[in-house]
Amino acid sequence: MKYKSLGILTAIAAVATFSVASAGTLENVKKKDLLTCGVSTGLPGFSDPDKNKKWTGLDADYCKAVAAAVLGDANKVKFVPLTAKERFTALQSGEIDILSRNTTWTQTRDTSLGLNFAGVTYYDGQGFMVSKKLGVKSAKELSGAAVCIQAGTTTELNLADYFRFNNMKYKSVVYDTSDQTIKGFEAGRCDMLTSDQSQLYALMTKLKDPASAMVLPEIISKEPLGPVVRQGDDVWFNINKWTLNALINAEEMGITSQNINEKKSSKDPSVMRFVGKSKNLGKKISLDNSWAVNIIAQVGNYGEIFERNVGKNTPLKIARGLNALWNKGGIMYAPPMR
């Protein structure tokens, strides 16, 4: 059935979102004893099944952290691969409990889809990848180029704005998934592939010869990526916000998966609050006071997650950059746990 008005579709989505949220996502997750998390269809470093079909990556690890906080077990996650076009509908309809899928936080998404962003897990920006054979050093040399792009993403509007502002022309070659875009690029169907820079580095690892391509220096947008939940369920929203904040605060306090058990006996007031020895911070977000300990013991802090999945010792070799802590040259910052 086709609707003639986008307003009708928005209203229907809002009603569906309200009904799902009203049921209480926390209660539903506990009843299922399982967290359902929407992820990409396969993006190395962020959400990608390994050879044993176990999901790995920064986005996947965030979901595992929420499962550890809520269910006490980071393995109690069902991962649902979604295309960019499918992701918001899946969350609105209640098919998934969280969307953790390299998704940019924008005003329109935050205000018109019945959704809330829980924070930023990765500060990114849109860039361009080209074959080294082209011999170009800047995107501004590619007026008239064919550009591979994924449908249903913020990159489409950013690309149009950039080329229009620079009085350049281009031809879009649109695909549904990131895998399709890199295959199209490798097959020569486009001169350039555009996406978030992190995604470009991830996709480059899928080329038969990764050294044949390069990422150009231009960054044409702000792309704060983060997990998303439905509006209308403040308890679940708070849990997701403070799971992320716990990951970041743990790194800042030097609390790791290796020393978390030792930290339980710390006399430092901040650490005592973190491990549940004072102030009942867990109970204030409807969880057990061991919630943060479970997160770090089973998944690690933000720095551990970053380095394990996308850091310098991984195929992506991404430096911390903006994603370093605020006191180490980056902008990664979390409200205090007190």
C-alpha positions as CSV (number, residue, x, y, z in Angstrom):
1,M,0.0,0.0,0.0
2,K,1.4,3.4,-0.9
3,Y,0.7,6.6,1.1
4,K,0.3,9.8,-0.7
5,S,1.6,11.9,2.2
6,L,5.0,11.8,3.9
7,G,3.1,13.3,6.9
8,I,1.0,10.2,7.2
9,L,4.1,8.0,7.2
10,T,5.7,10.2,9.9
11,A,2.6,10.0,12.0
12,I,2.4,6.2,11.7
13,A,6.1,5.9,12.6
14,A,5.5,8.1,15.6
15,V,2.5,6.0,16.8
16,A,4.6,2.8,16.4
17,T,7.5,4.4,18.3
18,F,5.3,5.5,21.1
19,S,3.6,2.1,21.5
20,V,6.9,0.2,21.6
21,A,8.6,2.7,24.0
22,S,5.6,2.7,26.3
23,A,6.0,-1.0,26.8
24,G,9.4,-0.4,28.5
25,T,12.4,-1.5,26.5
26,L,14.3,-2.5,29.7
27,E,11.5,-4.8,30.8
28,N,11.2,-6.3,27.4
29,V,15.0,-7.0,27.2
30,K,15.0,-8.6,30.6
31,K,12.0,-10.7,29.7
32,K,13.7,-11.9,26.5
33,D,17.0,-12.2,28.4
34,L,18.5,-10.9,25.1
35,L,19.4,-7.5,23.6
36,T,18.6,-7.0,19.9
37,C,21.0,-4.7,18.2
38,G,20.8,-3.3,14.7
39,V,24.2,-3.1,13.0
40,S,25.7,-2.7,9.5
41,T,25.6,-5.4,6.9
42,G,29.4,-5.8,7.4
43,L,31.8,-3.0,8.0
44,P,35.3,-4.0,9.3
45,G,36.2,-2.4,12.6
46,F,32.7,-1.3,13.4
47,S,30.3,-4.2,13.0
48,D,31.4,-7.2,11.0
49,P,31.0,-11.0,11.5
50,D,34.3,-12.8,11.9
51,K,35.2,-16.2,10.4
52,N,33.2,-17.8,13.3
53,K,30.2,-15.6,12.5
54,K,30.7,-13.7,15.7
55,W,30.1,-10.0,15.4
56,T,33.1,-7.7,16.2
57,G,33.8,-4.0,15.9
58,L,33.4,-0.8,17.8
59,D,29.6,-0.5,17.2
60,A,29.1,-4.2,18.1
61,D,31.1,-3.8,21.3
62,Y,28.8,-0.9,22.4
63,C,25.9,-3.3,22.2
64,K,27.8,-5.9,24.1
65,A,28.5,-3.2,26.8
66,V,24.8,-2.5,27.1
67,A,24.1,-6.2,27.4
68,A,26.7,-6.5,30.1
69,A,25.2,-3.6,32.0
70,V,21.6,-4.8,31.7
71,L,21.8,-8.6,31.6
72,G,25.2,-9.1,33.2
73,D,26.4,-10.9,30.1
74,A,28.0,-9.2,27.1
75,N,27.2,-12.3,24.9
76,K,23.5,-11.9,25.2
77,V,23.1,-9.9,22.0
78,K,21.3,-10.8,18.8
79,F,22.8,-8.7,16.0
80,V,20.5,-7.7,13.2
81,P,22.3,-6.5,10.0
82,L,20.5,-3.6,8.4
83,T,21.1,-1.4,5.3
84,A,21.1,2.4,5.7
85,K,17.6,2.5,4.3
86,E,16.3,-0.1,6.7
87,R,17.9,1.0,10.0
88,F,15.5,3.7,11.3
89,T,12.3,1.7,10.4
90,A,13.7,-1.3,12.2
91,L,14.2,0.8,15.4
92,Q,10.9,2.6,15.1
93,S,8.9,-0.6,14.7
94,G,10.6,-2.3,17.7
95,E,12.4,-4.9,15.6
96,I,15.6,-3.9,17.4
97,D,16.2,-2.4,20.9
98,I,19.3,-0.3,19.9
99,L,20.7,0.9,16.6
100,S,24.5,0.9,16.7
101,R,25.4,1.3,13.1
102,N,27.8,4.1,12.1
103,T,24.9,6.5,12.1
104,T,25.4,10.3,12.1
105,W,23.6,12.4,14.7
106,T,21.8,15.2,12.8
107,Q,19.0,17.6,13.8
108,T,16.5,16.1,11.4
109,R,17.1,12.6,12.6
110,D,17.0,13.7,16.2
111,T,13.8,15.7,16.0
112,S,11.6,14.1,13.3
113,L,12.0,10.4,13.5
114,G,10.9,9.7,17.0
115,L,14.5,8.7,18.0
116,N,17.2,9.8,20.5
117,F,20.9,9.6,20.0
118,A,22.6,8.4,23.2
119,G,25.9,10.1,22.5
120,V,28.9,9.9,20.2
121,T,31.0,6.8,19.9
122,Y,33.1,8.0,17.0
123,Y,33.8,11.5,15.7
124,D,34.1,11.3,12.0
125,G,34.0,13.3,8.8
126,Q,33.1,12.6,5.2
127,G,36.0,12.0,2.8
128,F,36.9,10.6,-0.6
129,M,38.8,7.6,-1.8
130,V,40.3,7.3,-5.3
131,S,42.5,4.9,-7.2
132,K,46.2,6.0,-7.1
133,K,46.2,5.5,-10.9
134,L,44.2,8.7,-11.3
135,G,47.2,10.7,-10.0
136,V,45.0,13.2,-8.2
137,K,45.7,14.9,-4.9
138,S,42.4,16.7,-4.2
139,A,38.7,16.1,-4.8
140,K,38.6,19.5,-6.5
141,E,40.4,17.9,-9.4
142,L,37.5,15.6,-10.1
143,S,34.8,17.8,-11.6
144,G,32.6,15.5,-13.8
145,A,33.6,12.4,-11.9
146,A,31.4,9.4,-11.3
147,V,31.0,8.9,-7.5
148,C,30.0,5.7,-5.8
149,I,27.8,6.4,-2.8
150,Q,25.5,4.5,-0.5
151,A,21.8,5.3,-0.5
152,G,20.0,6.6,2.5
153,T,23.0,8.2,4.1
154,T,24.0,11.8,5.0
155,T,26.8,11.5,2.4
156,E,24.4,12.1,-0.4
157,L,23.5,15.6,0.7
158,N,27.0,16.4,1.8
159,L,28.3,15.4,-1.7
160,A,25.7,17.6,-3.4
161,D,26.5,20.5,-1.2
162,Y,30.3,20.2,-1.7
163,F,30.2,19.9,-5.5
164,R,27.6,22.7,-5.8
165,F,29.6,25.1,-3.6
166,N,32.8,24.4,-5.7
167,N,31.0,24.8,-9.0
168,M,31.7,21.2,-9.9
169,K,29.6,18.5,-11.6
170,Y,29.4,14.8,-10.8
171,K,27.5,11.7,-11.5
172,S,26.1,9.6,-8.7
173,V,26.5,5.8,-8.8
174,V,24.2,4.7,-6.0
175,Y,24.2,1.4,-4.2
176,D,22.2,0.0,-1.2
177,T,25.1,-1.4,0.8
178,S,28.7,-0.4,1.6
179,D,29.9,-3.7,0.2
180,Q,28.3,-2.9,-3.1
181,T,29.9,0.5,-3.2
182,I,33.4,-0.9,-2.8
183,K,32.8,-3.6,-5.4
184,G,31.5,-0.9,-7.8
185,F,34.6,1.2,-7.1
186,E,37.0,-1.8,-7.6
187,A,35.2,-2.7,-10.9
188,G,35.8,0.8,-12.2
189,R,32.2,1.9,-12.2
190,C,33.1,5.2,-10.5
191,D,36.2,7.4,-10.3
192,M,35.7,8.1,-6.6
193,L,34.0,6.6,-3.5
194,T,32.7,8.9,-0.8
195,S,31.7,8.0,2.7
196,D,32.8,8.7,6.3
197,Q,36.5,8.5,6.5
198,S,36.4,5.6,9.0
199,Q,34.3,3.7,6.5
200,L,36.7,4.4,3.7
201,Y,39.6,2.9,5.7
202,A,37.4,-0.1,6.5
203,L,36.3,-0.6,2.9
204,M,39.8,-0.2,1.7
205,T,40.7,-3.4,3.5
206,K,38.2,-5.3,1.3
207,L,40.1,-4.4,-1.9
208,K,42.2,-7.1,-3.5
209,D,45.0,-4.6,-3.4
210,P,44.4,-2.1,-0.6
211,A,47.6,-0.2,-1.6
212,S,46.0,0.7,-5.0
213,A,43.7,3.2,-3.4
214,M,44.1,6.3,-1.3
215,V,42.0,8.6,0.8
216,L,42.1,12.3,-0.3
217,P,42.9,15.0,2.3
218,E,39.5,16.8,2.2
219,I,37.1,16.3,5.0
220,I,33.8,18.0,4.0
221,S,31.5,17.4,6.9
222,K,31.1,16.7,10.6
223,E,29.9,13.1,11.2
224,P,29.3,12.4,14.9
225,L,28.4,8.7,14.9
226,G,26.5,7.1,17.8
227,P,23.9,4.7,19.0
228,V,20.2,5.4,18.7
229,V,17.1,4.5,20.7
230,R,13.4,5.3,20.5
231,Q,12.0,8.4,22.1
232,G,9.5,8.1,24.9
233,D,11.5,5.7,27.0
234,D,13.7,7.7,29.3
235,V,14.8,4.7,31.4
236,W,16.2,3.0,28.3
237,F,17.7,6.3,27.0
238,N,19.5,6.9,30.3
239,I,20.9,3.3,30.3
240,N,22.3,3.8,26.9
241,K,23.7,7.3,27.6
242,W,25.4,6.1,30.8
243,T,26.8,2.9,29.3
244,L,28.7,5.1,26.8
245,N,29.7,7.6,29.5
246,A,30.9,4.7,31.7
247,L,33.2,3.5,28.8
248,I,34.7,6.9,28.4
249,N,35.0,7.7,32.1
250,A,36.7,4.3,32.8
251,E,39.4,5.1,30.3
252,E,39.9,8.5,31.9
253,M,40.2,7.0,35.4
254,G,42.6,4.3,34.2
255,I,40.0,1.5,34.8
256,T,40.6,-1.4,32.4
257,S,39.4,-4.9,31.8
258,Q,42.8,-6.0,33.3
259,N,42.6,-4.1,36.6
260,I,38.9,-3.8,37.3
261,N,39.0,-6.4,40.0
262,E,41.8,-4.5,41.8
263,K,39.8,-1.3,41.5
264,K,37.0,-2.7,43.5
265,S,39.1,-2.2,46.7
266,S,40.1,1.4,45.7
267,K,39.6,4.2,48.2
268,D,39.4,6.8,45.5
269,P,35.9,8.3,45.8
270,S,35.4,8.5,42.0
271,V,36.4,4.8,41.5
272,M,34.3,3.8,44.5
273,R,31.2,5.3,42.8
274,F,32.1,3.6,39.5
275,V,32.4,0.1,41.0
276,G,29.2,0.5,43.0
277,K,30.7,0.9,46.5
278,S,29.0,4.3,47.1
279,K,26.1,6.5,45.8
280,N,24.1,3.7,44.2
281,L,24.6,5.0,40.7
282,G,23.4,1.8,39.1
283,K,20.1,1.9,41.0
284,K,19.5,5.4,39.8
285,I,19.3,4.1,36.2
286,S,17.3,1.0,37.1
287,L,20.3,-1.3,37.1
288,D,22.3,-3.3,39.6
289,N,25.2,-1.4,41.2
290,S,27.6,-3.8,39.5
291,W,26.5,-2.6,36.0
292,A,29.7,-0.6,35.2
293,V,32.0,-3.3,36.6
294,N,30.3,-5.8,34.3
295,I,30.8,-3.5,31.3
296,I,34.5,-3.0,31.8
297,A,35.3,-6.6,32.9
298,Q,33.6,-8.1,29.9
299,V,34.1,-5.5,27.1
300,G,36.8,-3.1,28.3
301,N,36.9,0.7,28.4
302,Y,36.5,3.0,25.4
303,G,40.2,3.1,24.7
304,E,40.4,-0.7,24.7
305,I,37.5,-1.0,22.4
306,F,38.9,1.6,20.0
307,E,42.4,0.0,19.8
308,R,41.1,-3.5,19.5
309,N,38.8,-2.7,16.6
310,V,40.1,0.2,14.6
311,G,43.4,1.3,16.2
312,K,47.0,1.4,14.9
313,N,47.5,-2.4,15.4
314,T,44.5,-3.3,13.3
315,P,44.1,-3.4,9.5
316,L,42.4,0.0,9.6
317,K,45.4,1.6,11.4
318,I,43.3,4.6,12.6
319,A,44.9,7.1,15.0
320,R,42.8,8.3,17.9
321,G,42.7,11.9,16.6
322,L,39.5,13.6,17.7
323,N,38.5,10.4,19.4
324,A,41.3,10.7,22.0
325,L,40.2,11.8,25.4
326,W,39.7,15.5,26.0
327,N,42.9,15.6,28.2
328,K,45.0,13.8,25.6
329,G,44.4,16.1,22.6
330,G,41.0,14.8,21.5
331,I,37.4,15.8,22.2
332,M,36.1,12.6,23.7
333,Y,34.5,13.7,26.9
334,A,31.9,12.3,29.2
335,P,29.9,13.9,32.1
336,P,31.1,12.8,35.5
337,M,29.6,9.8,37.3
338,R,28.6,11.3,40.6
